[in-house]
Amino acid sequence: MKRFHVNVRVKNLEESIGFYTALFATEPTVLKEDYAKWMLEDPRINFAISLHPENAGIEHLGIQAESEEELTEVYGNLKKAKGAIREEGKCTCCYAKSEKSWITDPQGVDWEAFYTFGEATVYGEGANARKAESAV
């Protein structure tokens, strides 16, 4: 079963963790110095926040597949949406190892289709590397 994904850029991580922990009535599943994530079952969502005090707001939305087969299905839906698909492939992002592709909706909101297959000790590598001045 696929999971809806939301990533929000926040100005103050500690304050935001307190807010979302109260809202979701549970502690984050992943907690780092610049990032937190709640993997919720009700509602079924991967809700993440990352520290970006200079540019707070919606980072992107997405659909998280739970298998490579589901990712193939979601990727097929991206093709039907008739936007330019940016294939990122296997990568490290948000302290996870994933395979992903991106599309931008008509309003300019980025959507990510991804399958996560492992954890990582860094926020990202390559194109997803966190710039030193953005990290805490």
N, CA, C and O atoms as a Tinker XYZ file with bonds, in Angstrom:
   544  protein
     1  N      0.849000   -1.178000    0.000000    73     2
     2  CA     0.000000    0.000000    0.000000    64     1     3
     3  C      0.891000    1.237000    0.000000    63     2     4     5
     4  O      1.813000    1.356000    0.808000    81     3
     5  N      0.608000    2.134000   -0.897000    73     3     6
     6  CA     1.400000    3.357000   -1.009000    64     5     7
     7  C      1.083000    4.320000    0.140000    63     6     8     9
     8  O      0.053000    4.209000    0.804000    81     7
     9  N      2.002000    5.267000    0.350000    73     7    10
    10  CA     1.870000    6.217000    1.444000    64     9    11
    11  C      2.057000    7.623000    0.888000    63    10    12    13
    12  O      2.979000    7.860000    0.108000    81    11
    13  N      1.197000    8.556000    1.276000    73    11    14
    14  CA     1.331000    9.947000    0.883000    64    13    15
    15  C      2.522000   10.557000    1.613000    63    14    16    17
    16  O      2.768000   10.231000    2.774000    81    15
    17  N      3.263000   11.439000    0.942000    73    15    18
    18  CA     4.454000   12.049000    1.521000    64    17    19
    19  C      4.348000   13.568000    1.442000    63    18    20    21
    20  O      3.967000   14.121000    0.410000    81    19
    21  N      4.687000   14.230000    2.531000    73    19    22
    22  CA     4.748000   15.693000    2.599000    64    21    23
    23  C      6.068000   16.060000    3.261000    63    22    24    25
    24  O      6.424000   15.490000    4.292000    81    23
    25  N      6.794000   17.006000    2.679000    73    23    26
    26  CA     8.010000   17.530000    3.292000    64    25    27
    27  C      7.850000   19.039000    3.414000    63    26    28    29
    28  O      7.608000   19.726000    2.422000    81    27
    29  N      7.987000   19.552000    4.630000    73    27    30
    30  CA     7.818000   20.973000    4.923000    64    29    31
    31  C      9.144000   21.543000    5.425000    63    30    32    33
    32  O      9.780000   20.967000    6.308000    81    31
    33  N      9.550000   22.672000    4.861000    73    31    34
    34  CA    10.727000   23.405000    5.355000    64    33    35
    35  C     10.282000   24.241000    6.547000    63    34    36    37
    36  O      9.272000   24.941000    6.471000    81    35
    37  N     11.033000   24.172000    7.655000    73    35    38
    38  CA    10.640000   24.893000    8.877000    64    37    39
    39  C     11.728000   25.863000    9.314000    63    38    40    41
    40  O     12.909000   25.670000    9.025000    81    39
    41  N     11.301000   26.914000   10.019000    73    39    42
    42  CA    12.233000   27.919000   10.528000    64    41    43
    43  C     12.903000   27.479000   11.816000    63    42    44    45
    44  O     14.083000   27.757000   12.030000    81    43
    45  N     12.151000   26.784000   12.687000    73    43    46
    46  CA    12.649000   26.375000   13.990000    64    45    47
    47  C     12.297000   24.904000   14.174000    63    46    48    49
    48  O     11.129000   24.562000   14.360000    81    47
    49  N     13.295000   24.039000   14.124000    73    47    50
    50  CA    13.047000   22.602000   14.173000    64    49    51
    51  C     12.446000   22.174000   15.514000    63    50    52    53
    52  O     11.468000   21.427000   15.536000    81    51
    53  N     13.012000   22.633000   16.623000    73    51    54
    54  CA    12.530000   22.226000   17.946000    64    53    55
    55  C     11.061000   22.608000   18.141000    63    54    56    57
    56  O     10.259000   21.793000   18.598000    81    55
    57  N     10.716000   23.833000   17.798000    73    55    58
    58  CA     9.338000   24.294000   17.916000    64    57    59
    59  C      8.415000   23.467000   17.026000    63    58    60    61
    60  O      7.325000   23.081000   17.449000    81    59
    61  N      8.844000   23.197000   15.805000    73    59    62
    62  CA     8.024000   22.433000   14.858000    64    61    63
    63  C      7.870000   20.979000   15.304000    63    62    64    65
    64  O      6.794000   20.399000   15.151000    81    63
    65  N      8.924000   20.388000   15.849000    73    63    66
    66  CA     8.819000   19.017000   16.364000    64    65    67
    67  C      7.789000   18.966000   17.485000    63    66    68    69
    68  O      6.982000   18.039000   17.544000    81    67
    69  N      7.809000   19.950000   18.371000    73    67    70
    70  CA     6.811000   20.008000   19.439000    64    69    71
    71  C      5.392000   20.105000   18.898000    63    70    72    73
    72  O      4.485000   19.422000   19.372000    81    71
    73  N      5.213000   20.969000   17.893000    73    71    74
    74  CA     3.892000   21.150000   17.295000    64    73    75
    75  C      3.386000   19.857000   16.657000    63    74    76    77
    76  O      2.275000   19.413000   16.946000    81    75
    77  N      4.203000   19.255000   15.788000    73    75    78
    78  CA     3.750000   18.062000   15.060000    64    77    79
    79  C      3.660000   16.837000   15.956000    63    78    80    81
    80  O      2.830000   15.962000   15.709000    81    79
    81  N      4.492000   16.751000   16.990000    73    79    82
    82  CA     4.380000   15.650000   17.946000    64    81    83
    83  C      3.037000   15.726000   18.663000    63    82    84    85
    84  O      2.385000   14.703000   18.871000    81    83
    85  N      2.618000   16.935000   19.043000    73    83    86
    86  CA     1.303000   17.106000   19.673000    64    85    87
    87  C      0.182000   16.825000   18.684000    63    86    88    89
    88  O     -0.782000   16.131000   19.008000    81    87
    89  N      0.312000   17.369000   17.466000    73    87    90
    90  CA    -0.730000   17.183000   16.449000    64    89    91
    91  C     -0.940000   15.710000   16.112000    63    90    92    93
    92  O     -2.078000   15.257000   15.993000    81    91
    93  N      0.160000   14.955000   15.955000    73    91    94
    94  CA     0.072000   13.546000   15.574000    64    93    95
    95  C     -0.015000   12.610000   16.777000    63    94    96    97
    96  O     -0.233000   11.409000   16.612000    81    95
    97  N      0.156000   13.155000   18.001000    73    95    98
    98  CA     0.096000   12.388000   19.253000    64    97    99
    99  C      1.127000   11.265000   19.282000    63    98   100   101
   100  O      0.875000   10.193000   19.832000    81    99
   101  N      2.302000   11.522000   18.677000    73    99   102
   102  CA     3.388000   10.544000   18.706000    64   101   103
   103  C      4.712000   11.238000   18.406000    63   102   104   105
   104  O      4.751000   12.278000   17.749000    81   103
   105  N      5.786000   10.646000   18.897000    73   103   106
   106  CA     7.129000   11.164000   18.666000    64   105   107
   107  C      7.567000   10.865000   17.226000    63   106   108   109
   108  O      7.025000    9.957000   16.595000    81   107
   109  N      8.534000   11.615000   16.706000    73   107   110
   110  CA     9.034000   11.334000   15.359000    64   109   111
   111  C      9.648000    9.934000   15.269000    63   110   112   113
   112  O     10.208000    9.418000   16.237000    81   111
   113  N      9.529000    9.343000   14.096000    73   111   114
   114  CA    10.143000    8.054000   13.801000    64   113   115
   115  C     11.636000    8.222000   13.561000    63   114   116   117
   116  O     12.436000    7.373000   13.954000    81   115
   117  N     12.007000    9.326000   12.910000    73   115   118
   118  CA    13.405000    9.682000   12.646000    64   117   119
   119  C     13.620000   11.081000   13.197000    63   118   120   121
   120  O     12.815000   11.979000   12.951000    81   119
   121  N     14.710000   11.270000   13.945000    73   119   122
   122  CA    15.016000   12.578000   14.513000    64   121   123
   123  C     16.510000   12.846000   14.355000    63   122   124   125
   124  O     17.342000   12.114000   14.890000    81   123
   125  N     16.841000   13.909000   13.611000    73   123   126
   126  CA    18.222000   14.331000   13.388000    64   125   127
   127  C     18.330000   15.794000   13.776000    63   126   128   129
   128  O     17.323000   16.414000   14.117000    81   127
   129  N     19.528000   16.358000   13.732000    73   127   130
   130  CA    19.718000   17.756000   14.143000    64   129   131
   131  C     19.068000   18.744000   13.178000    63   130   132   133
   132  O     18.862000   19.903000   13.536000    81   131
   133  N     18.744000   18.307000   11.963000    73   131   134
   134  CA    18.170000   19.205000   10.963000    64   133   135
   135  C     16.940000   18.621000   10.272000    63   134   136   137
   136  O     16.519000   19.121000    9.230000    81   135
   137  N     16.356000   17.552000   10.854000    73   135   138
   138  CA    15.322000   16.802000   10.141000    64   137   139
   139  C     14.533000   15.951000   11.128000    63   138   140   141
   140  O     15.086000   15.447000   12.105000    81   139
   141  N     13.248000   15.796000   10.869000    73   139   142
   142  CA    12.418000   14.860000   11.629000    64   141   143
   143  C     11.368000   14.277000   10.692000    63   142   144   145
   144  O     10.931000   14.929000    9.743000    81   143
   145  N     10.968000   13.028000   10.976000    73   143   146
   146  CA     9.977000   12.370000   10.123000    64   145   147
   147  C      9.045000   11.532000   10.985000    63   146   148   149
   148  O      9.477000   10.857000   11.919000    81   147
   149  N      7.762000   11.586000   10.657000    73   147   150
   150  CA     6.740000   10.760000   11.285000    64   149   151
   151  C      6.186000    9.818000   10.222000    63   150   152   153
   152  O      5.667000   10.279000    9.205000    81   151
   153  N      6.286000    8.510000   10.437000    73   151   154
   154  CA     5.685000    7.513000    9.551000    64   153   155
   155  C      4.381000    7.086000   10.217000    63   154   156   157
   156  O      4.365000    6.204000   11.076000    81   155
   157  N      3.302000    7.719000    9.811000    73   155   158
   158  CA     2.007000    7.522000   10.459000    64   157   159
   159  C      1.161000    6.498000    9.707000    63   158   160   161
   160  O      1.238000    6.386000    8.484000    81   159
   161  N      0.367000    5.769000   10.450000    73   159   162
   162  CA    -0.558000    4.799000    9.845000    64   161   163
   163  C     -1.971000    5.368000    9.733000    63   162   164   165
   164  O     -2.749000    4.933000    8.884000    81   163
   165  N     -2.309000    6.345000   10.589000    73   163   166
   166  CA    -3.652000    6.914000   10.565000    64   165   167
   167  C     -3.567000    8.407000   10.839000    63   166   168   169
   168  O     -3.530000    8.802000   12.004000    81   167
   169  N     -3.535000    9.242000    9.831000    73   167   170
   170  CA    -3.622000    8.922000    8.403000    64   169   171
   171  C     -2.297000    8.334000    7.902000    63   170   172   173
   172  O     -1.239000    8.604000    8.470000    81   171
   173  N     -2.363000    7.544000    6.853000    73   171   174
   174  CA    -1.175000    6.871000    6.300000    64   173   175
   175  C     -0.342000    7.892000    5.523000    63   174   176   177
   176  O     -0.609000    8.178000    4.355000    81   175
   177  N      0.672000    8.433000    6.198000    73   175   178
   178  CA     1.467000    9.507000    5.606000    64   177   179
   179  C      2.912000    9.435000    6.099000    63   178   180   181
   180  O      3.177000    9.036000    7.233000    81   179
   181  N      3.820000    9.822000    5.243000    73   179   182
   182  CA     5.229000   10.048000    5.585000    64   181   183
   183  C      5.349000   11.564000    5.645000    63   182   184   185
   184  O      5.448000   12.223000    4.610000    81   183
   185  N      5.340000   12.119000    6.853000    73   183   186
   186  CA     5.381000   13.560000    7.041000    64   185   187
   187  C      6.752000   13.941000    7.561000    63   186   188   189
   188  O      7.150000   13.501000    8.639000    81   187
   189  N      7.478000   14.753000    6.810000    73   187   190
   190  CA     8.844000   15.121000    7.174000    64   189   191
   191  C      8.983000   16.633000    7.257000    63   190   192   193
   192  O      8.319000   17.377000    6.535000    81   191
   193  N      9.863000   17.072000    8.159000    73   191   194
   194  CA    10.221000   18.490000    8.230000    64   193   195
   195  C     11.739000   18.588000    8.165000    63   194   196   197
   196  O     12.448000   17.728000    8.688000    81   195
   197  N     12.227000   19.631000    7.528000    73   195   198
   198  CA    13.665000   19.855000    7.458000    64   197   199
   199  C     13.944000   21.330000    7.694000    63   198   200   201
   200  O     13.191000   22.205000    7.265000    81   199
   201  N     15.041000   21.578000    8.384000    73   199   202
   202  CA    15.395000   22.930000    8.796000    64   201   203
   203  C     15.858000   23.758000    7.599000    63   202   204   205
   204  O     16.877000   23.459000    6.977000    81   203
   205  N     15.104000   24.787000    7.293000    73   203   206
   206  CA    15.424000   25.768000    6.244000    64   205   207
   207  C     14.884000   27.120000    6.706000    63   206   208   209
   208  O     13.885000   27.595000    6.167000    81   207
   209  N     15.524000   27.748000    7.692000    73   207   210
   210  CA    14.980000   28.980000    8.267000    64   209   211
   211  C     14.831000   30.108000    7.254000    63   210   212   213
   212  O     14.012000   31.006000    7.449000    81   211
   213  N     15.597000   30.077000    6.197000    73   211   214
   214  CA    15.552000   31.148000    5.201000    64   213   215
   215  C     14.412000   30.988000    4.200000    63   214   216   217
   216  O     14.111000   31.927000    3.464000    81   215
   217  N     13.771000   29.819000    4.158000    73   215   218
   218  CA    12.795000   29.572000    3.100000    64   217   219
   219  C     11.760000   28.545000    3.563000    63   218   220   221
   220  O     11.660000   27.467000    2.976000    81   219
   221  N     10.997000   28.863000    4.599000    73   219   222
   222  CA    10.032000   27.925000    5.158000    64   221   223
   223  C      8.827000   27.755000    4.228000    63   222   224   225
   224  O      8.498000   28.654000    3.455000    81   223
   225  N      8.187000   26.610000    4.311000    73   223   226
   226  CA     6.987000   26.319000    3.521000    64   225   227
   227  C      7.028000   24.907000    2.975000    63   226   228   229
   228  O      7.892000   24.114000    3.350000    81   227
   229  N      6.098000   24.592000    2.092000    73   227   230
   230  CA     6.045000   23.256000    1.490000    64   229   231
   231  C      7.294000   23.040000    0.647000    63   230   232   233
   232  O      7.579000   23.820000   -0.261000    81   231
   233  N      8.026000   21.995000    0.943000    73   231   234
   234  CA     9.203000   21.610000    0.147000    64   233   235
   235  C      8.739000   20.841000   -1.087000    63   234   236   237
   236  O      9.040000   21.226000   -2.217000    81   235
   237  N      8.003000   19.748000   -0.861000    73   235   238
   238  CA     7.460000   18.951000   -1.960000    64   237   239
   239  C      6.445000   17.965000   -1.407000    63   238   240   241
   240  O      6.344000   17.761000   -0.198000    81   239
   241  N      5.699000   17.362000   -2.314000    73   239   242
   242  CA     4.752000   16.303000   -1.990000    64   241   243
   243  C      5.215000   15.039000   -2.703000    63   242   244   245
   244  O      6.091000   15.099000   -3.567000    81   243
   245  N      4.637000   13.902000   -2.350000    73   243   246
   246  CA     5.064000   12.698000   -3.032000    64   245   247
   247  C      4.215000   11.499000   -2.716000    63   246   248   249
   248  O      3.290000   11.541000   -1.905000    81   247
   249  N      4.574000   10.409000   -3.402000    73   247   250
   250  CA     3.956000    9.114000   -3.171000    64   249   251
   251  C      5.085000    8.126000   -2.917000    63   250   252   253
   252  O      5.955000    7.929000   -3.765000    81   251
   253  N      5.062000    7.511000   -1.748000    73   251   254
   254  CA     6.082000    6.541000   -1.362000    64   253   255
   255  C      5.559000    5.142000   -1.624000    63   254   256   257
   256  O      4.534000    4.735000   -1.079000    81   255
   257  N      6.280000    4.407000   -2.472000    73   255   258
   258  CA     5.936000    3.017000   -2.758000    64   257   259
   259  C      6.595000    2.121000   -1.715000    63   258   260   261
   260  O      7.634000    2.468000   -1.154000    81   259
   261  N      5.990000    0.977000   -1.465000    73   259   262
   262  CA     6.558000    0.038000   -0.506000    64   261   263
   263  C      7.290000   -1.113000   -1.172000    63   262   264   265
   264  O      7.795000   -2.004000   -0.489000    81   263
   265  N      7.354000   -1.104000   -2.509000    73   263   266
   266  CA     8.076000   -2.138000   -3.246000    64   265   267
   267  C      8.482000   -1.574000   -4.597000    63   266   268   269
   268  O      7.973000   -0.540000   -5.028000    81   267
   269  N      9.391000   -2.254000   -5.254000    73   267   270
   270  CA     9.788000   -1.836000   -6.601000    64   269   271
   271  C      8.615000   -1.951000   -7.562000    63   270   272   273
   272  O      8.495000   -1.151000   -8.490000    81   271
   273  N      7.747000   -2.939000   -7.350000    73   271   274
   274  CA     6.574000   -3.111000   -8.207000    64   273   275
   275  C      5.624000   -1.921000   -8.070000    63   274   276   277
   276  O      5.116000   -1.411000   -9.068000    81   275
   277  N      5.388000   -1.484000   -6.839000    73   275   278
   278  CA     4.543000   -0.306000   -6.632000    64   277   279
   279  C      5.178000    0.932000   -7.251000    63   278   280   281
   280  O      4.477000    1.768000   -7.822000    81   279
   281  N      6.502000    1.059000   -7.146000    73   279   282
   282  CA     7.177000    2.205000   -7.742000    64   281   283
   283  C      6.967000    2.212000   -9.248000    63   282   284   285
   284  O      6.765000    3.277000   -9.831000    81   283
   285  N      7.010000    1.067000   -9.882000    73   283   286
   286  CA     6.757000    0.972000  -11.322000    64   285   287
   287  C      5.346000    1.471000  -11.642000    63   286   288   289
   288  O      5.144000    2.167000  -12.638000    81   287
   289  N      4.378000    1.120000  -10.807000    73   287   290
   290  CA     2.994000    1.570000  -10.985000    64   289   291
   291  C      2.893000    3.099000  -10.845000    63   290   292   293
   292  O      2.259000    3.764000  -11.665000    81   291
   293  N      3.519000    3.638000   -9.808000    73   291   294
   294  CA     3.473000    5.084000   -9.588000    64   293   295
   295  C      4.186000    5.812000  -10.733000    63   294   296   297
   296  O      3.720000    6.852000  -11.198000    81   295
   297  N      5.313000    5.261000  -11.182000    73   295   298
   298  CA     6.060000    5.862000  -12.300000    64   297   299
   299  C      5.181000    5.891000  -13.557000    63   298   300   301
   300  O      5.217000    6.862000  -14.312000    81   299
   301  N      4.405000    4.847000  -13.782000    73   299   302
   302  CA     3.476000    4.832000  -14.916000    64   301   303
   303  C      2.461000    5.959000  -14.809000    63   302   304   305
   304  O      2.086000    6.562000  -15.815000    81   303
   305  N      2.014000    6.243000  -13.580000    73   303   306
   306  CA     1.075000    7.344000  -13.383000    64   305   307
   307  C      1.742000    8.694000  -13.640000    63   306   308   309
   308  O      1.093000    9.612000  -14.141000    81   307
   309  N      3.020000    8.827000  -13.308000    73   307   310
   310  CA     3.743000   10.062000  -13.622000    64   309   311
   311  C      3.730000   10.303000  -15.131000    63   310   312   313
   312  O      3.496000   11.421000  -15.590000    81   311
   313  N      3.980000    9.257000  -15.880000    73   311   314
   314  CA     3.983000    9.376000  -17.345000    64   313   315
   315  C      2.624000    9.848000  -17.864000    63   314   316   317
   316  O      2.556000   10.663000  -18.784000    81   315
   317  N      1.542000    9.332000  -17.270000    73   315   318
   318  CA     0.189000    9.731000  -17.686000    64   317   319
   319  C     -0.106000   11.189000  -17.345000    63   318   320   321
   320  O     -0.952000   11.813000  -17.984000    81   319
   321  N      0.582000   11.737000  -16.344000    73   319   322
   322  CA     0.355000   13.123000  -15.927000    64   321   323
   323  C      0.914000   14.123000  -16.939000    63   322   324   325
   324  O      0.626000   15.316000  -16.848000    81   323
   325  N      1.689000   13.662000  -17.877000    73   323   326
   326  CA     2.178000   14.462000  -19.004000    64   325   327
   327  C      3.007000   15.668000  -18.590000    63   326   328   329
   328  O      2.839000   16.764000  -19.126000    81   327
   329  N      3.888000   15.460000  -17.646000    73   327   330
   330  CA     4.844000   16.498000  -17.275000    64   329   331
   331  C      6.249000   16.000000  -17.559000    63   330   332   333
   332  O      6.447000   14.832000  -17.893000    81   331
   333  N      7.216000   16.883000  -17.427000    73   331   334
   334  CA     8.610000   16.485000  -17.608000    64   333   335
   335  C      9.063000   15.702000  -16.373000    63   334   336   337
   336  O      9.075000   16.239000  -15.265000    81   335
   337  N      9.430000   14.452000  -16.564000    73   335   338
   338  CA     9.889000   13.597000  -15.468000    64   337   339
   339  C     11.397000   13.731000  -15.326000    63   338   340   341
   340  O     12.142000   13.631000  -16.301000    81   339
   341  N     11.826000   13.957000  -14.103000    73   339   342
   342  CA    13.257000   14.022000  -13.796000    64   341   343
   343  C     13.614000   12.758000  -13.025000    63   342   344   345
   344  O     13.259000   12.607000  -11.856000    81   343
   345  N     14.311000   11.865000  -13.688000    73   343   346
   346  CA    14.679000   10.595000  -13.076000    64   345   347
   347  C     15.954000   10.761000  -12.269000    63   346   348   349
   348  O     17.023000   11.017000  -12.823000    81   347
   349  N     15.836000   10.615000  -10.964000    73   347   350
   350  CA    16.991000   10.728000  -10.086000    64   349   351
   351  C     17.664000    9.372000   -9.895000    63   350   352   353
   352  O     18.876000    9.304000   -9.689000    81   351
   353  N     16.890000    8.298000   -9.962000    73   351   354
   354  CA    17.442000    6.958000   -9.777000    64   353   355
   355  C     17.778000    6.688000   -8.325000    63   354   356   357
   356  O     17.169000    7.260000   -7.421000    81   355
   357  N     18.751000    5.816000   -8.104000    73   355   358
   358  CA    19.165000    5.475000   -6.747000    64   357   359
   359  C     19.943000    6.648000   -6.150000    63   358   360   361
   360  O     20.821000    7.217000   -6.799000    81   359
   361  N     19.610000    7.004000   -4.904000    73   359   362
   362  CA    20.228000    8.173000   -4.289000    64   361   363
   363  C     20.144000    8.078000   -2.772000    63   362   364   365
   364  O     19.466000    7.211000   -2.219000    81   363
   365  N     20.853000    8.995000   -2.113000    73   363   366
   366  CA    20.752000    9.175000   -0.667000    64   365   367
   367  C     20.139000   10.542000   -0.443000    63   366   368   369
   368  O     20.674000   11.552000   -0.900000    81   367
   369  N     19.008000   10.577000    0.267000    73   367   370
   370  CA    18.323000   11.834000    0.552000    64   369   371
   371  C     17.490000   11.648000    1.812000    63   370   372   373
   372  O     16.875000   10.599000    2.009000    81   371
   373  N     17.473000   12.657000    2.653000    73   371   374
   374  CA    16.655000   12.635000    3.873000    64   373   375
   375  C     16.994000   11.448000    4.770000    63   374   376   377
   376  O     16.105000   10.801000    5.325000    81   375
   377  N     18.297000   11.169000    4.904000    73   375   378
   378  CA    18.797000   10.098000    5.746000    64   377   379
   379  C     18.287000    8.723000    5.310000    63   378   380   381
   380  O     18.140000    7.823000    6.137000    81   379
   381  N     18.019000    8.560000    4.014000    73   379   382
   382  CA    17.517000    7.287000    3.495000    64   381   383
   383  C     18.123000    6.987000    2.123000    63   382   384   385
   384  O     18.497000    7.893000    1.378000    81   383
   385  N     18.208000    5.709000    1.817000    73   383   386
   386  CA    18.605000    5.237000    0.489000    64   385   387
   387  C     17.315000    4.959000   -0.275000    63   386   388   389
   388  O     16.465000    4.193000    0.180000    81   387
   389  N     17.179000    5.584000   -1.431000    73   387   390
   390  CA    15.937000    5.475000   -2.188000    64   389   391
   391  C     16.204000    5.427000   -3.678000    63   390   392   393
   392  O     17.315000    5.679000   -4.146000    81   391
   393  N     15.158000    5.098000   -4.404000    73   391   394
   394  CA    15.130000    5.277000   -5.849000    64   393   395
   395  C     13.952000    6.192000   -6.110000    63   394   396   397
   396  O     12.854000    5.965000   -5.602000    81   395
   397  N     14.186000    7.253000   -6.921000    73   395   398
   398  CA    13.107000    8.230000   -7.071000    64   397   399
   399  C     13.134000    8.934000   -8.414000    63   398   400   401
   400  O     14.145000    8.988000   -9.115000    81   399
   401  N     11.971000    9.468000   -8.729000    73   399   402
   402  CA    11.781000   10.335000   -9.891000    64   401   403
   403  C     10.911000   11.497000   -9.439000    63   402   404   405
   404  O     10.210000   11.413000   -8.431000    81   403
   405  N     10.970000   12.590000  -10.207000    73   403   406
   406  CA    10.258000   13.821000   -9.861000    64   405   407
   407  C      9.445000   14.316000  -11.043000    63   406   408   409
   408  O      9.781000   14.066000  -12.201000    81   407
   409  N      8.361000   15.030000  -10.726000    73   407   410
   410  CA     7.551000   15.731000  -11.725000    64   409   411
   411  C      7.023000   16.995000  -11.046000    63   410   412   413
   412  O      6.859000   17.019000   -9.827000    81   411
   413  N      6.761000   18.024000  -11.814000    73   411   414
   414  CA     6.217000   19.271000  -11.273000    64   413   415
   415  C      4.794000   19.440000  -11.777000    63   414   416   417
   416  O      4.543000   19.324000  -12.977000    81   415
   417  N      3.852000   19.716000  -10.862000    73   415   418
   418  CA     2.455000   19.870000  -11.269000    64   417   419
   419  C      2.237000   21.242000  -11.920000    63   418   420   421
   420  O      3.137000   22.081000  -11.889000    81   419
   421  N      1.061000   21.483000  -12.507000    73   419   422
   422  CA     0.811000   22.740000  -13.210000    64   421   423
   423  C      0.939000   23.989000  -12.334000    63   422   424   425
   424  O      1.106000   25.088000  -12.864000    81   423
   425  N      0.866000   23.847000  -10.998000    73   423   426
   426  CA     1.014000   24.990000  -10.097000    64   425   427
   427  C      2.464000   25.232000   -9.698000    63   426   428   429
   428  O      2.766000   26.205000   -9.008000    81   427
   429  N      3.366000   24.346000  -10.132000    73   427   430
   430  CA     4.773000   24.484000   -9.782000    64   429   431
   431  C      5.200000   23.714000   -8.547000    63   430   432   433
   432  O      6.316000   23.908000   -8.066000    81   431
   433  N      4.336000   22.835000   -8.013000    73   431   434
   434  CA     4.663000   22.025000   -6.845000    64   433   435
   435  C      5.389000   20.760000   -7.308000    63   434   436   437
   436  O      4.897000   20.035000   -8.173000    81   435
   437  N      6.551000   20.507000   -6.729000    73   435   438
   438  CA     7.297000   19.292000   -7.057000    64   437   439
   439  C      6.684000   18.088000   -6.367000    63   438   440   441
   440  O      6.325000   18.142000   -5.190000    81   439
   441  N      6.569000   16.988000   -7.128000    73   439   442
   442  CA     6.077000   15.709000   -6.627000    64   441   443
   443  C      7.174000   14.673000   -6.815000    63   442   444   445
   444  O      7.825000   14.617000   -7.858000    81   443
   445  N      7.364000   13.865000   -5.801000    73   443   446
   446  CA     8.381000   12.821000   -5.803000    64   445   447
   447  C      7.685000   11.461000   -5.779000    63   446   448   449
   448  O      6.750000   11.253000   -5.006000    81   447
   449  N      8.137000   10.546000   -6.617000    73   447   450
   450  CA     7.699000    9.148000   -6.572000    64   449   451
   451  C      8.935000    8.363000   -6.144000    63   450   452   453
   452  O      9.968000    8.431000   -6.811000    81   451
   453  N      8.844000    7.611000   -5.033000    73   451   454
   454  CA    10.048000    6.971000   -4.530000    64   453   455
   455  C      9.775000    5.683000   -3.778000    63   454   456   457
   456  O      8.676000    5.432000   -3.285000    81   455
   457  N     10.830000    4.874000   -3.712000    73   455   458
   458  CA    10.850000    3.635000   -2.945000    64   457   459
   459  C     12.104000    3.682000   -2.081000    63   458   460   461
   460  O     13.209000    3.823000   -2.604000    81   459
   461  N     11.946000    3.565000   -0.767000    73   459   462
   462  CA    13.070000    3.605000    0.163000    64   461   463
   463  C     13.461000    2.186000    0.532000    63   462   464   465
   464  O     12.620000    1.373000    0.915000    81   463
   465  N     14.761000    1.897000    0.409000    73   463   466
   466  CA    15.234000    0.538000    0.676000    64   465   467
   467  C     16.335000    0.486000    1.725000    63   466   468   469
   468  O     16.941000   -0.567000    1.921000    81   467
   469  N     16.607000    1.591000    2.400000    73   467   470
   470  CA    17.624000    1.567000    3.445000    64   469   471
   471  C     17.791000    2.908000    4.120000    63   470   472   473
   472  O     17.269000    3.921000    3.656000    81   471
   473  N     18.521000    2.909000    5.216000    73   471   474
   474  CA    18.815000    4.132000    5.960000    64   473   475
   475  C     20.193000    4.654000    5.583000    63   474   476   477
   476  O     21.014000    3.925000    5.025000    81   475
   477  N     20.440000    5.928000    5.893000    73   475   478
   478  CA    21.748000    6.545000    5.655000    64   477   479
   479  C     22.122000    7.384000    6.874000    63   478   480   481
   480  O     21.252000    7.810000    7.634000    81   479
   481  N     23.406000    7.614000    7.052000    73   479   482
   482  CA    23.873000    8.398000    8.195000    64   481   483
   483  C     24.036000    9.873000    7.849000    63   482   484   485
   484  O     24.327000   10.684000    8.728000    81   483
   485  N     23.852000   10.232000    6.580000    73   483   486
   486  CA    23.951000   11.625000    6.139000    64   485   487
   487  C     22.630000   12.045000    5.515000    63   486   488   489
   488  O     21.868000   11.211000    5.028000    81   487
   489  N     22.365000   13.362000    5.534000    73   487   490
   490  CA    21.120000   13.866000    4.943000    64   489   491
   491  C     21.035000   13.493000    3.471000    63   490   492   493
   492  O     20.000000   13.016000    3.005000    81   491
   493  N     22.129000   13.711000    2.737000    73   491   494
   494  CA    22.130000   13.376000    1.324000    64   493   495
   495  C     23.527000   13.363000    0.754000    63   494   496   497
   496  O     24.483000   13.805000    1.391000    81   495
   497  N     23.630000   12.850000   -0.450000    73   495   498
   498  CA    24.893000   12.809000   -1.183000    64   497   499
   499  C     24.640000   13.334000   -2.588000    63   498   500   501
   500  O     23.505000   13.309000   -3.066000    81   499
   501  N     25.671000   13.801000   -3.242000    73   499   502
   502  CA    25.539000   14.289000   -4.611000    64   501   503
   503  C     24.603000   15.475000   -4.682000    63   502   504   505
   504  O     24.770000   16.446000   -3.944000    81   503
   505  N     23.618000   15.408000   -5.563000    73   503   506
   506  CA    22.664000   16.504000   -5.751000    64   505   507
   507  C     21.861000   16.790000   -4.491000    63   506   508   509
   508  O     21.340000   17.893000   -4.330000    81   507
   509  N     21.752000   15.807000   -3.591000    73   507   510
   510  CA    20.964000   15.969000   -2.363000    64   509   511
   511  C     21.792000   16.352000   -1.150000    63   510   512   513
   512  O     21.264000   16.400000   -0.039000    81   511
   513  N     23.078000   16.625000   -1.336000    73   511   514
   514  CA    23.938000   16.968000   -0.200000    64   513   515
   515  C     23.460000   18.261000    0.430000    63   514   516   517
   516  O     23.145000   19.226000   -0.267000    81   515
   517  N     23.409000   18.273000    1.748000    73   515   518
   518  CA    23.005000   19.469000    2.486000    64   517   519
   519  C     24.168000   20.438000    2.498000    63   518   520   521
   520  O     25.281000   20.055000    2.857000    81   519
   521  N     23.942000   21.662000    2.123000    73   519   522
   522  CA    24.966000   22.693000    2.163000    64   521   523
   523  C     25.296000   23.014000    3.616000    63   522   524   525
   524  O     24.391000   23.102000    4.446000    81   523
   525  N     26.560000   23.188000    3.933000    73   523   526
   526  CA    27.000000   23.408000    5.314000    64   525   527
   527  C     26.286000   24.578000    5.954000    63   526   528   529
   528  O     25.935000   24.501000    7.131000    81   527
   529  N     26.055000   25.673000    5.217000    73   527   530
   530  CA    25.413000   26.853000    5.803000    64   529   531
   531  C     23.933000   26.621000    6.104000    63   530   532   533
   532  O     23.347000   27.388000    6.867000    81   531
   533  N     23.300000   25.570000    5.519000    73   531   534
   534  CA    21.890000   25.278000    5.779000    64   533   535
   535  C     21.717000   24.388000    6.985000    63   534   536   537
   536  O     20.671000   24.419000    7.632000    81   535
   537  N     22.723000   23.598000    7.298000    73   535   538
   538  CA    22.620000   22.657000    8.401000    64   537   539
   539  C     22.849000   23.371000    9.731000    63   538   540   541
   540  O     23.431000   24.455000    9.782000    81   539
   541  N     22.380000   22.742000   10.796000    73   539   542
   542  CA    22.574000   23.307000   12.139000    64   541   543
   543  C     23.960000   22.976000   12.616000    63   542   544
   544  O     24.338000   23.354000   13.724000    81   543
